[in-house]
Amino acid sequence: MRTIALIVALSAYTNAEKTIGESTFKAVNSNATQGDAQKACEQWGGHLATTTAANNAAVRAYATSAGLGRFWIGLNDHTKENRFVWADGKAATYTNWSGGEPNDWGSGEDCTEMYGNGKWNDLRCSHPFPYVCEKSATADANQDFTVEGQMFNVSTNKMTGDEARKFCASKNAVLAYPSQKQGAAIAKVMAKAGIGAAWIGLNDMGKENHWNWGGAPNQLNKWRSWARNEPNDWGNGEDCVEMF
């Protein structure tokens, strides 16, 4: 029997994460100092958020929808006064300071918060605020990543289709049922890891040529991307679907 990799759709949707452009952001609505917030972001696999002219408004809107008012972003001038860099070490080529900022009021205002209107303010890093983390939206194989609010994992473990479904069930998950955008992101992860083919949830095990997503929550997902001359049920019994 054919054994290939598999794509897992983790059952819990993550309302606290959002993909904007090439990055996934995570809003954390609990207070932390800037230093503790950065550590928490690193544990998640990222860093405090970097914003640009293209995404500053989108990050602000996302944070507001997650219940955040004022929150930490990654901009700081820890190393040299008034030379602001982002938490990932990149220089600040875009700024969106509120009027009269940064002013280093009382000295020691080396970190940056974003207001609910998207403007920025420098302040002491010891203040407790919610925060927004950021990491690349393109993960490595065997790492969780989020696209359009759904978390996936491309597992390099090779299994039969039945084994793959049982493996997913043991993780309280199902084989992936991607949209077109999610499928494109998954394909990038597969290509990066050198995975030629992987199981997804689509199947016609219940009735020949009646394709469904195998118990996935989104049975209304109509996205299909069949290769040429597929599906063909070659030799009979081809009831599962691989993505390559």
N, C-alpha and C positions, 0 to 999 in steps of 0.2 A: 504493500500500500504506500501511496505517496506521503512523504514526510517533508514538510517545509516549515518556515517560520510562521508566526501568527501576529495579528494586530489586535490588541485588547482595547475595548472601550470600557473604561472603569465606570462602575455604575453610578457613582456619585457625581452629579454635575457640580461644578465649582463656581458659584456665583461671585466668589471673591477674586476671581482672575479674569482678565480680559486681554485678548490679543489686539494690539494696535500696531499696524505696520509690521515690522520684523521682530517686534518684542512682545512678550507677555508681561502684563502688569498684575500685581497683587496688592489690593488695598487691605490694610490691617487696621481695624477700628479699635485699637487699644493703645494706651499711652506708653511711650518709651522715650528715653533720651535719644539724641541723634546717634550716639555711639552704639547704644543697645539696638536701635532700629537697624543700623547697618549690619550688625552681627546677625540679627534675625534674618535679614535678606540674604546674607551669605550662606546661612544654613539652608535656605530654600534653594540655593544655587544661583543667586543673582547679587544685586546690589541696590542701594537706594536709587530711585528713579532719576533718569536723565530725560529732560524734555527738550524739544526742539520747536522751531517755528511751525513745523508741520503737525506736531502732535500735542502741544501744550494744552490747547483747548480740549482735545479729546481726553487727555489724562485727567484734567480738572473735572470734566463732565462725568467720567467714570468714577472718580473719587467721591464726587457729590452723590451719585446714585448709590454708592456703597455706604453712605451715611457720614462721610468725613467732611469736616469743615476746614480748619487749618491743619496742614499735615507736612511732615518732613519730605523733602526731595534731596537728591544727592549732592547738590552744589555746596561748596565750602571753600574757605581760604585758610585752612589749618596751617599750611606750610609757609605762606607768605601773605601778609596783610594786603587785602584788596586784589589779590591774584586768584580769582575763583576758578576752581576745577571741579569736575564731577567725581562721584564716588568711584567710578571706574578709571580715574586718572586722566580722562580726556579734558582738554581745555574747553572753556565755555565760549563758544562762538555765537551763541544766541542767549539773550537775557530778556527778562520780562519783569523788571523791578517795578514795584509800586513807587509812587511819587516820593522823592527824597531818599530813596533807598538805593544801595546799601549805605548805612550811615555809621555802623559800628558804635551805636549809642552806648555810652558808658564804657567802651572798649570791651573786647572779648566776644563780639557777635560774629562768630566764625562759621555758623551753619545757616541753612536757608529753609524757610517754610513757604508753602504755597497757600495763598488765601482762597476762599471760596469763589472769588472772581477771576482766578487764574494768575493774579499778580503775585510777586515774590517779595519777601522781607527777610533781612538778615537778623539773627538773634542768637542768644547764647545756646550752646549745644546741650546744656543741662536741662532745658525746658522739656516737660513731658508732652508729646503730641502723638497722634496717630501717624501712619506713614504709608508710603507706596513703594513697593519693591519692583524691580524689573529684571528680566533675564531674556536671553534669546528665545524666540519662538520655535527655532529649529533645534530639536534635541538630538542626542545620540541614541542609538539602539539601547533598549532596556532601561530608558529613562522616561518618566512621565512628562508629557507635554500637553498643552491645552490649545485647542483651536475652536473658535466660535462657542466657547463655554463648555465644551466637552473634553474630558481628559482621556488621552490615549497612551498606549505603551506598545512599541514595536519590539516584540520578544524574539530573540535569536534562537530560542529553543526550537528544535525541529520536532514536529508531531504530525500525526494523522489528523484529519478533520475532527473525528470523534474525540481524540485526545485533546485537541485544542479547545473544543467546547467544554470538556470536563475541567481543563485547566482554568479557563475563564470563570466557570462556576465556582471553583474553589477560592477564587479571588473576589467573589461577589461581583462579577463582571460578566460581559458577553463579548463575543467576537465583534469586531468593529462594524458599524453601519454608517459609513462616512457620507457627508455631503460632497459636492464637487470641490469646494474650497478645502475641506478637511482632507479629502483624498489627495489633493496636490501637496499639502503639507506632509502627509504620511509618505508620499512618494519620495520627497526630499530626504526624509530620515532613512528610508530604505536604501536610497542611492548612496548616501553618505556612509552607511554601514556595509555596503556591498551585498545587500540582501536581494536576491533575484526574484523571489516569489514569497508571498505570505497569505495565510488564510484570512478572509473576512467573513462576515456573518451571512451573506446572501446564500440562499439554497432553495432547492425545489424538492426537498425530501418528502414533503407532504403530498404533493401532486406534481407530476411531470410537467415542467415548463411553467409552473405557477411559482414565480420567484418571490421569496419573502426574506425578512431579516432575522429569522431564527429566534424569536422571542425578545428581540431588542425593543426598547421603549418606543422608538420612532419608526413604526411600521409604515408610516406615510411617506418615508423617504423614497422618492422616485428616481434618484440618481443612478444611472447605469453607465458603464464605460467599457462595454464588451470589446475585446479584440476582434479583428476581422474573422468572419465566419463562426463566431461564437455567439451564444452557446450552441454546441452541436451534439451533446450527449454521446460523444464518440465511444463506441463499443458498449453503449448502455451503462447506466449507473453513475454517470457524472452529475452528481446532485449537489456538489459543493463548489465554492468559488474561491479562486486565488486572485490576488492582485499582484501585478508585476510591472 
